[in-house]
């Protein structure tokens, strides 16, 4: 029984062949690092004096990264009812950051498209965030940056390979 517990707390490091202790607080450290990253990103956004809410920025980013998105698809991505997604789009349209256009393949469908101003806002925000993260990375030793890159790639690979866990409450919410 003790051997099983020790095996769970250790893992073989393939690069060196040694047993490496798995830190018991690794998940907590990742959570803390994620919170710190969110703080850095939010700080970069707030210095940009963005006139839209974080939810509206998320909508704009989702629409920008998914060119065929319509209101129903956006509602699914946000896990909200379509009327809430539509109201978010109305507000973005009113600010000149988003527009609804007929789908050229099916004129009954309406696609969501960022305007030039919306694309500029996203590009500038991304550049600010990149510079803010780079400033933090610049305060880290080069070897640690390299190890972080490898760890993040491994984390991404493990996260995308694992089956998604079912959420206990999958009912749509309003935004």
TIFIZA-367341 format. One record per atom (N, C-alpha, C, CB): residue in three letters; x, z, y. Coordinates in pm, whole numbers, padded with zeros to 5 digits, always signed. Glycine has a CB too. Layout:
BEGIN
AlaXZY/...
This chain:
BEGIN
Unk+00082+00000-00119/Unk+00000+00000+00000/Unk+00087+00000+00126/Unk-00094+00120+00000/Unk+00194+00078+00123/Unk+00282+00084+00239/Unk+00349-00051+00264/Unk+00389+00192+00218/Unk+00381-00123+00158/Unk+00445-00255+00171/Unk+00353-00353+00240/Unk+00484-00309+00034/Unk+00221-00343+00213/Unk+00125-00431+00279/Unk+00121-00402+00428/Unk-00015-00415+00216/Unk+00120-00274+00464/Unk+00117-00236+00606/Unk+00244-00283+00676/Unk+00101-00084+00621/Unk+00358-00268+00609/Unk+00484-00313+00670/Unk+00486-00465+00686/Unk+00603-00268+00585/Unk+00433-00536+00588/Unk+00429-00683+00595/Unk+00341-00728+00710/Unk+00379-00743+00463/Unk+00231-00657+00735/Unk+00141-00693+00845/Unk+00207-00669+00980/Unk+00010-00613+00835/Unk+00294-00570+00988/Unk+00358-00537+01114/Unk+00485-00618+01138/Unk+00391-00389+01117/Unk+00528-00694+01036/Unk+00650-00774+01047/Unk+00619-00919+01013/Unk+00761-00719+00956/Unk+00701-01006+01063/Unk+00686-01147+01033/Unk+00825-01207+01026/Unk+00598-01219+01139/Unk+00844-01300+00934/Unk+00975-01363+00920/Unk+00995-01463+01034/Unk+00989-01433+00783/Unk+01105-01450+01103/Unk+01141-01543+01210/Unk+01212-01661+01146/Unk+01232-01474+01319/Unk+01148-01778+01145/Unk+01203-01895+01078/Unk+01335-01942+01135/Unk+01105-02006+01084/Unk+01359-01918+01263/Unk+01484-01967+01323/Unk+01604-01889+01272/Unk+01476-01958+01474/Unk+01586-01760+01251/Unk+01699-01677+01212/Unk+01687-01621+01071/Unk+01714-01564+01308/Unk+01568-01624+01013/Unk+01548-01570+00880/Unk+01536-01419+00875/Unk+01660-01613+00793/Unk+01531-01354+00989/Unk+01519-01208+00995/Unk+01372-01167+01001/Unk+01595-01152+01116/Unk+01348-01043+00959/Unk+01215-00987+00979/Unk+01206-00940+01123/Unk+01186-00869+00879/Unk+01099-00977+01190/Unk+01081-00942+01330/Unk+00954-00859+01341/Unk+01074-01069+01421/Unk+00964-00748+01412/Unk+00847-00663+01429/Unk+00750-00729+01526/Unk+00888-00523+01480/Unk+00624-00732+01486/Unk+00520-00787+01572/Unk+00478-00675+01667/Unk+00398-00841+01488/Unk+00490-00696+01797/Unk+00455-00590+01893/Unk+00308-00551+01878/Unk+00484-00635+02037/Unk+00281-00421+01868/Unk+00143-00377+01851/Unk+00056-00402+01974/Unk+00140-00231+01815/Unk+00117-00414+02088/Unk+00042-00432+02212/Unk+00053-00574+02266/Unk+00090-00333+02317/Unk+00079-00671+02180/Unk+00096-00809+02224/Unk-00032-00863+02289/Unk+00136-00898+02107/Unk-00147-00839+02228/Unk-00273-00887+02286/Unk-00296-00825+02423/Unk-00392-00854+02192/Unk-00263-00698+02438/Unk-00279-00631+02568/Unk-00182-00691+02671/Unk-00255-00478+02555/Unk-00060-00724+02627/Unk+00037-00784+02718/Unk-00009-00922+02762/Unk+00176-00794+02650/Unk-00067-00999+02669/Unk-00118-01131+02705/Unk-00235-01118+02803/Unk-00163-01208+02579/Unk-00322-01021+02777/Unk-00435-00998+02867/Unk-00385-00961+03007/Unk-00526-00886+02811/Unk-00285-00874+03014/Unk-00229-00835+03144/Unk-00163-00954+03214/Unk-00127-00721+03126/Unk-00091-01036+03137/Unk-00027-01154+03195/Unk-00132-01252+03244/Unk+00065-01222+03092/Unk-00241-01268+03169/Unk-00349-01357+03213/Unk-00411-01307+03342/Unk-00457-01370+03103/Unk-00430-01177+03353/Unk-00484-01119+03477/Unk-00388-01144+03594/Unk-00509-00968+03460/Unk-00257-01128+03568/Unk-00158-01153+03673/Unk-00161-01299+03714/Unk-00017-01113+03626/Unk-00172-01389+03616/Unk-00179-01532+03646/Unk-00303-01565+03728/Unk-00179-01615+03516/Unk-00416-01509+03690/Unk-00539-01532+03766/Unk-00520-01482+03910/Unk-00660-01460+03700/Unk-00453-01370+03926/Unk-00426-01319+04060/Unk-00341-01414+04142/Unk-00358-01185+04052/Unk-00238-01470+04081/Unk-00151-01567+04149/Unk-00231-01692+04188/Unk-00031-01606+04060/Unk-00312-01742+04094/Unk-00392-01862+04121/Unk-00498-01837+04227/Unk-00458-01912+03992/Unk-00564-01721+04218/Unk-00666-01687+04318/Unk-00605-01671+04457/Unk-00740-01558+04279/Unk-00486-01613+04461/Unk-00418-01596+04589/Unk-00385-01731+04651/Unk-00290-01513+04571/Unk-00341-01825+04568/Unk-00310-01959+04618/Unk-00437-02026+04670/Unk-00247-02046+04506/Unk-00549-02005+04604/Unk-00677-02064+04647/Unk-00725-01999+04776/Unk-00784-02050+04537/Unk-00711-01868+04786/Unk-00761-01801+04906/Unk-00678-01837+05029/Unk-00761-01649+04886/Unk-00550-01862+05011/Unk-00466-01905+05124/Unk-00502-02046+05167/Unk-00317-01898+05086/Unk-00569-02119+05078/Unk-00610-02257+05108/Unk-00739-02261+05190/Unk-00628-02335+04978/Unk-00803-02145+05205/Unk-00929-02135+05279/Unk-01032-02235+05227/Unk-00905-02159+05429/Unk-01054-02229+05096/Unk-01151-02317+05031/Unk-01291-02274+05072/Unk-01134-02314+04877/Unk-01372-02372+05113/Unk-01506-02343+05161/Unk-01611-02345+05051/Unk-01544-02442+05268/Unk-01569-02348+04926/Unk-01662-02348+04814/Unk-01630-02229+04724/Unk-01655-02482+04734/Unk-01729-02188+04648/Unk-01712-02072+04560/Unk-01626-02109+04439/Unk-01850-02020+04512/Unk-01572-02009+04370/Unk-01496-02036+04248/Unk-01579-02113+04144/Unk-01445-01906+04188/Unk-01708-02082+04134/Unk-01794-02154+04040/Unk-01806-02300+04079/Unk-01933-02089+04033/Unk-01821-02327+04209/Unk-01830-02465+04255/Unk-01699-02539+04232/Unk-01867-02469+04404/Unk-01586-02470+04250/Unk-01456-02532+04220/Unk-01446-02565+04071/Unk-01340-02439+04261/Unk-01496-02475+03988/Unk-01494-02500+03844/Unk-01578-02623+03811/Unk-01544-02378+03766/Unk-01696-02633+03872/Unk-01783-02749+03850/Unk-01710-02876+03891/Unk-01916-02735+03928/Unk-01652-02874+04008/Unk-01581-02992+04058/Unk-01467-03030+03964/Unk-01527-02965+04199/Unk-01395-02931+03916/Unk-01284-02957+03823/Unk-01335-03012+03690/Unk-01205-02828+03799/Unk-01443-02957+03638/Unk-01500-03007+03513/Unk-01545-03152+03528/Unk-01619-02920+03469/Unk-01613-03181+03637/Unk-01662-03316+03661/Unk-01545-03413+03677/Unk-01753-03320+03787/Unk-01442-03369+03747/Unk-01325-03453+03768/Unk-01254-03486+03635/Unk-01227-03385+03865/Unk-01250-03389+03545/Unk-01179-03410+03419/Unk-01264-03478+03312/Unk-01129-03278+03367/Unk-01394-03492+03339/Unk-01486-03556+03243/Unk-01571-03659+03317/Unk-01577-03450+03172/Unk-01522-03781+03328/Unk-01588-03883+03411/Unk-01731-03918+03370/Unk-01507-04006+03410/Unk-01769-03896+03246/Unk-01903-03934+03201/Unk-02003-03817+03206/Unk-01897-03988+03061/Unk-01972-03712+03280/Unk-02058-03595+03282/Unk-02184-03618+03364/Unk-01982-03477+03338/Unk-02297-03574+03306/Unk-02422-03572+03381/Unk-02463-03425+03396/Unk-02534-03656+03308/Unk-02575-03399+03460/Unk-02617-03261+03486/Unk-02639-03185+03356/Unk-02745-03259+03571/Unk-02701-03249+03258/Unk-02724-03180+03130/Unk-02593-03146+03060/Unk-02812-03265+03038/Unk-02499-03239+03063/Unk-02367-03213+03003/Unk-02294-03102+03077/Unk-02282-03340+03004/Unk-02306-03101+03208/Unk-02244-02995+03287/Unk-02307-02861+03253/Unk-02258-03025+03439/Unk-02439-02858+03240/Unk-02507-02734+03204/Unk-02455-02680+03071/Unk-02660-02757+03197/Unk-02434-02768+02975/Unk-02379-02725+02846/Unk-02238-02669+02861/Unk-02378-02842+02747/Unk-02155-02737+02940/Unk-02018-02690+02961/Unk-02015-02553+03027/Unk-01940-02790+03045/Unk-02108-02530+03119/Unk-02113-02403+03192/Unk-02194-02297+03119/Unk-02171-02425+03330/Unk-02267-02337+03015/Unk-02356-02249+02942/Unk-02464-02191+03035/Unk-02276-02135+02875/Unk-02525-02282+03111/Unk-02636-02246+03200/Unk-02750-02343+03176/Unk-02591-02248+03350/Unk-02866-02312+03231/Unk-02979-02403+03219/Unk-02957-02521+03314/Unk-03115-02330+03251/Unk-03011-02638+03282/Unk-02989-02757+03365/Unk-03029-02739+03512/Unk-03063-02873+03308/Unk-03134-02663+03540/Unk-03174-02645+03680/Unk-03067-02571+03760/Unk-03306-02568+03687/Unk-02998-02476+03696/Unk-02888-02406+03766/Unk-02771-02500+03792/Unk-02840-02285+03683/Unk-02740-02583+03693/Unk-02632-02682+03711/Unk-02669-02779+03821/Unk-02603-02759+03579/Unk-02795-02820+03826/Unk-02840-02913+03930/Unk-02827-02851+04069/Unk-02986-02955+03903/Unk-02862-02724+04082/Unk-02850-02657+04213/Unk-02703-02647+04256/Unk-02912-02515+04207/Unk-02613-02621+04161/Unk-02470-02620+04193/Unk-02426-02757+04244/Unk-02385-02580+04070/Unk-02475-02861+04179/Unk-02441-02998+04221/Unk-02501-03028+04359/Unk-02491-03100+04118/Unk-02623-02979+04384/Unk-02685-02999+04516/Unk-02596-02941+04625/Unk-02825-02933+04521/Unk-02544-02820+04602/Unk-02459-02756+04703/Unk-02329-02834+04723/Unk-02427-02611+04663/Unk-02271-02883+04614/Unk-02149-02962+04626/Unk-02175-03097+04695/Unk-02087-02985+04488/Unk-02290-03155+04668/Unk-02328-03279+04736/Unk-02345-03254+04886/Unk-02458-03336+04676/Unk-02406-03142+04921/Unk-02429-03109+05062/Unk-02298-03090+05138/Unk-02514-02982+05073/Unk-02194-03046+05068/Unk-02064-03028+05134/Unk-01979-03155+05131/Unk-01987-02914+05068/Unk-02031-03260+05065/Unk-01959-03387+05061/Unk-01848-03393+04957/Unk-01902-03414+05193/Unk-01855-03304+04856/Unk-01749-03301+04755/Unk-01789-03368+04624/Unk-01710-03159+04728/Unk-01918-03394+04606/Unk-01969-03449+04481/Unk-02081-03547+04513/Unk-02019-03337+04387/Unk-02097-03646+04428/Unk-02210-03737+04443/Unk-02264-03773+04306/Unk-02171-03864+04521/Unk-02390-03808+04305/Unk-02456-03854+04183/Unk-02463-04006+04189/Unk-02600-03790+04166/Unk-02423-04071+04082/Unk-02424-04218+04079/Unk-02490-04264+03950/Unk-02279-04276+04091/Unk-02559-04380+03955/Unk-02618-04434+03831/Unk-02507-04474+03734/Unk-02709-04556+03863/Unk-02530-04448+03607/Unk-02436-04489+03503/Unk-02446-04640+03489/Unk-02465-04416+03366/Unk-02334-04713+03500/Unk-02340-04859+03490/Unk-02388-04909+03353/Unk-02203-04918+03520/Unk-02372-04827+03249/Unk-02415-04868+03115/Unk-02563-04839+03090/Unk-02331-04796+03010/Unk-02619-04742+03162/Unk-02759-04704+03145/Unk-02809-04651+03278/Unk-02777-04597+03031/Unk-02878-04734+03354/Unk-02919-04700+03490/Unk-03015-04580+03494/Unk-02985-04820+03556/Unk-03070-04540+03377/Unk-03156-04421+03373/Unk-03073-04293+03380/Unk-03241-04421+03247/Unk-02946-04302+03344/Unk-02856-04187+03346/Unk-02790-04175+03483/Unk-02749-04199+03236/Unk-02769-04053+03526/Unk-02700-04027+03652/Unk-02574-03948+03621/Unk-02792-03949+03753/Unk-02462-04000+03665/Unk-02332-03936+03644/Unk-02292-03859+03768/Unk-02224-04040+03608/Unk-02211-03757+03744/Unk-02157-03676+03853/Unk-02014-03721+03880/Unk-02162-03523+03819/Unk-01983-03745+04007/Unk-01852-03798+04045/Unk-01801-03724+04168/Unk-01859-03951+04072/Unk-01678-03673+04163/Unk-01621-03613+04285/Unk-01602-03722+04391/Unk-01486-03541+04255/Unk-01625-03686+04515/Unk-01598-03779+04625/Unk-01447-03779+04651/Unk-01679-03739+04754/Unk-01404-03863+04741/Unk-01261-03864+04779/Unk-01222-03728+04835/Unk-01233-03976+04884/Unk-01311-03666+04912/Unk-01283-03533+04967/Unk-01272-03430+04855/Unk-01393-03491+05067/Unk-01357-03442+04753/Unk-01351-03351+04639/Unk-01221-03367+04561/Unk-01469-03373+04547/Unk-01180-03491+04540/Unk-01054-03516+04470/Unk-00935-03464+04550/Unk-01037-03666+04442/Unk-00940-03481+04680/Unk-00832-03430+04766/Unk-00825-03279+04759/Unk-00852-03475+04913/Unk-00941-03214+04765/Unk-00946-03068+04755/Unk-00885-03021+04624/Unk-01090-03017+04768/Unk-00923-03082+04513/Unk-00870-03043+04383/Unk-00720-03067+04374/Unk-00941-03119+04272/Unk-00674-03181+04425/Unk-00531-03213+04421/Unk-00450-03112+04504/Unk-00506-03357+04474/Unk-00497-03082+04626/Unk-00426-02986+04711/Unk-00425-02847+04649/Unk-00490-02981+04850/Unk-00538-02807+04591/Unk-00546-02676+04528/Unk-00453-02669+04408/Unk-00691-02647+04486/Unk-00449-02775+04329/Unk-00360-02778+04213/Unk-00214-02768+04257/Unk-00383-02908+04131/Unk-00179-02839+04363/Unk-00042-02833+04415/Unk-00007-02693+04463/Unk-00023-02934+04528/Unk-00099-02628+04534/Unk-00076-02491+04582/Unk-00058-02395+04465/Unk-00192-02444+04671/Unk-00146-02408+04365/Unk-00137-02322+04248/Unk-00005-02345+04174/Unk-00256-02347+04154/Unk+00033-02471+04161/Unk+00159-02503+04093/Unk+00277-02437+04166/Unk+00180-02657+04085/Unk+00278-02448+04298/Unk+00387-02387+04376/Unk+00385-02235+04362/Unk+00376-02426+04524/Unk+00266-02174+04358/Unk+00257-02028+04345/Unk+00309-01983+04208/Unk+00112-01981+04364/Unk+00272-02054+04103/Unk+00321-02020+03970/Unk+00472-02043+03962/Unk+00247-02103+03861/Unk+00519-02154+04021/Unk+00662-02182+04020/Unk+00741-02073+04092/Unk+00690-02318+04084/Unk+00686-02018+04199/Unk+00755-01910+04271/Unk+00771-01788+04181/Unk+00676-01871+04398/Unk+00672-01759+04099/Unk+00683-01647+04005/Unk+00787-01680+03898/Unk+00545-01615+03941/Unk+00779-01802+03844/Unk+00876-01842+03740/Unk+01019-01838+03792/Unk+00844-01982+03689/Unk+01038-01873+03918/Unk+01172-01873+03977/Unk+01233-01733+03981/Unk+01167-01932+04118/Unk+01149-01631+03973/Unk+01199-01493+03973/Unk+01233-01447+03832/Unk+01096-01399+04035/Unk+01215-01534+03733/Unk+01246-01501+03594/Unk+01375-01571+03552/Unk+01129-01541+03500/Unk+01454-01508+03465/Unk+01575-01574+03414/Unk+01539-01702+03339/Unk+01655-01479+03322/Unk+01628-01800+03344/Unk+01606-01929+03280/Unk+01575-01919+03132/Unk+01725-02016+03299/Unk+01647-01833+03061/Unk+01624-01818+02916/Unk+01483-01765+02889/Unk+01729-01723+02853/Unk+01438-01674+02972/Unk+01304-01618+02955/Unk+01199-01726+02984/Unk+01283-01495+03049/Unk+01226-01810+03083/Unk+01134-01921+03111/Unk+01124-02014+02989/Unk+01182-02001+03235/Unk+01238-02043+02928/Unk+01240-02130+02810/Unk+01161-02065+02695/Unk+01386-02158+02766/Unk+01184-01936+02671/Unk+01112-01866+02565/Unk+00962-01862+02594/Unk+01167-01722+02549/Unk+00927-01845+02720/Unk+00786-01844+02759/Unk+00722-01980+02731/Unk+00771-01808+02908/Unk+00793-02087+02763/Unk+00742-02221+02737/Unk+00716-02240+02588/Unk+00841-02327+02788/Unk+00811-02201+02504/Unk+00793-02214+02360/Unk+00675-02130+02311/Unk+00921-02174+02287/Unk+00665-02009+02363/Unk+00556-01920+02321/Unk+00420-01975+02365/Unk+00577-01779+02380/Unk+00413-02028+02487/Unk+00286-02084+02535/Unk+00245-02206+02454/Unk+00297-02121+02682/Unk+00340-02289+02418/Unk+00309-02406+02333/Unk+00260-02361+02196/Unk+00434-02497+02318/Unk+00324-02261+02139/Unk+00282-02210+02008/Unk+00143-02146+02018/Unk+00384-02107+01954/Unk+00118-02074+02126/Unk-00013-02012+02147/Unk-00121-02119+02158/Unk-00012-01923+02274/Unk-00093-02222+02237/Unk-00190-02331+02253/Unk-00219-02397+02119/Unk-00139-02436+02353/Unk-00115-02422+02041/Unk-00132-02486+01911/Unk-00216-02398+01818/Unk+00005-02516+01847/Unk-00186-02268+01816/Unk-00261-02177+01730/Unk-00406-02165+01778/Unk-00195-02038+01729/Unk-00427-02165+01908/Unk-00563-02151+01962/Unk-00647-02274+01934/Unk-00558-02125+02111/Unk-00587-02391+01939/Unk-00664-02513+01916/Unk-00683-02541+01768/Unk-00596-02632+01982/Unk-00598-02483+01682/Unk-00610-02503+01538/Unk-00711-02409+01476/Unk-00474-02485+01472/Unk-00735-02294+01539/Unk-00827-02194+01484/Unk-00971-02236+01508/Unk-00800-02056+01545/Unk-01057-02209+01410/Unk-01199-02239+01433/Unk-01254-02149+01542/Unk-01280-02223+01303/Unk-01340-02206+01624/Unk-01400-02129+01733/Unk-01489-02021+01675/Unk-01480-02220+01830/Unk-01477-01900+01730/Unk-01561-01789+01684/Unk-01699-01804+01746/Unk-01499-01652+01721/Unk-01800-01775+01669/Unk-01937-01782+01721/Unk-01960-01666+01816/Unk-02040-01779+01605/Unk-02018-01698+01929/Unk-02052-01595+02026/Unk-02181-01528+01984/Unk-02063-01655+02169/Unk-02193-01396+02003/Unk-02313-01326+01959/Unk-02440-01371+02031/Unk-02295-01179+01979/Unk-02431-01406+02159/Unk-02546-01449+02235/Unk-02519-01586+02292/Unk-02579-01348+02348/Unk-02579-01688+02236/Unk-02552-01825+02280/Unk-02662-01880+02367/Unk-02532-01916+02161/Unk-02750-01794+02419/Unk-02858-01844+02504/Unk-02803-01882+02640/Unk-02971-01739+02519/Unk-02862-01984+02700/Unk-02815-02034+02829/Unk-02845-01933+02937/Unk-02880-02169+02864/Unk-02756-01927+03034/Unk-02771-01835+03146/Unk-02777-01915+03275/Unk-02655-01733+03151/Unk-02821-01850+03381/Unk-02819-01916+03511/Unk-02687-01888+03579/Unk-02938-01870+03599/Unk-02649-01975+03672/Unk-02519-01959+03738/Unk-02528-01870+03857/Unk-02464-02092+03780/
